[in-house]
Amino acid sequence: MSDWPELSVDRDHETLGILHLAAQMLGKLRVAHAPWTNHGWHVALQPIARGLSTLPTEASGGRTFTLTLDLCRHAIVLWISDEGREEVPLNAGNVAVLHHRLIDVLKRHDLPSTFNGLPNEISDPVAFAIDSQPREYNRDSADRFRRAIAAMLPTFSRFRAGFIGKASPVHFWWGSFDLAVSCFSGRTAPPHRGGITGLPDRIVKEAYSREVTSAGFWAGGVVKADPFFYSYIYPEPDGYKAARVTHGHFDDAYAEFVLPYSKVCEAEDPGRMLTEFFKSAYEAGANLADWDRPALEREPVVP
């Protein structure tokens, strides 16, 4: 048995839902107050030892600040470049109270505090400010999620290190609540048709403006579903669905290859299983799409 923590949808779902909506508030603040970069990479959260953090955001008086989902402190932690620091506990009871407290803290320090108040990429979203549904925050569930991300990060990083073409950092998308890394062929892609729930078409079309393959981990968040790893390519080449991928299978509903987190967690060597899944899915897509692999890949440089 590995030392990767077990994740249970029944036990952890409510806490992951709180973290998903809290992460959206942090990301939306970046959307509103940071210059737009390609594919929206500037708004993604960054995995750190204590949880997930924003990149620094500009504020008045020559200051910058970051907001961290600190899953050791179990709070949203504000750090300011003038040495200011404050916390907003995550066990607020409901999202509306958490939202109100976060806005109050930002205003108190004269920091940007306005952002779109409606969650993205969620069916039937409820505005943060009026989401008074009781939600219980479980510290153990949050700690399991933090430890799971920490356990899988080295595999993501080594996978990313083998690609020398244009590629994203390993970062966390707060809209869909997933850890991901994306690699690009260097060629333009046909316009994406859009139509993703709760995500403006202009964002989707810019994000998929180049041929891309992505590998990631989806934790469910507000969606009550078992977490899984995934891999996909856009545009999808002929024969991709039938390709042989180590350990995983193609899921028609998600239009990607998936591998349950539980299967990896229970493996004798989880990192090796996940590496084989990511690598085989990438190779299947890149070969079928005729990517120039010799020009895009290298053996990872290890420490």
Buried (B, 14 or more C-beta within 10 A) or exposed (E): EBEBBEBEBEBBBBBBBBBBBBBBBBBBBBBBBBEEEEBBBBBBBBBBEBBBBBBBBBBEEEBBBBBBBBBBBBBBBBBBBEEBEBBBBBBBBBBBBBBBBBBEBBEEBEBBBEBBBEBBBBEEBBEBEEBEEEBEBBEEBBBBBBBBBBBBBEBBBBBBBBBEBBBBBBBBBBBBBBBBBBBBBEEEBEEBEEEBEBBEEEBBBBBBBBBBBBBBBBBBBBBEEBBBBBBBBBEBBEEBEEBEBBBBEBBEEEEBBBBBBBBBBBBEEBBEBBBBBBBBBBBBBBBBBEBEBEEBBEEEEEE
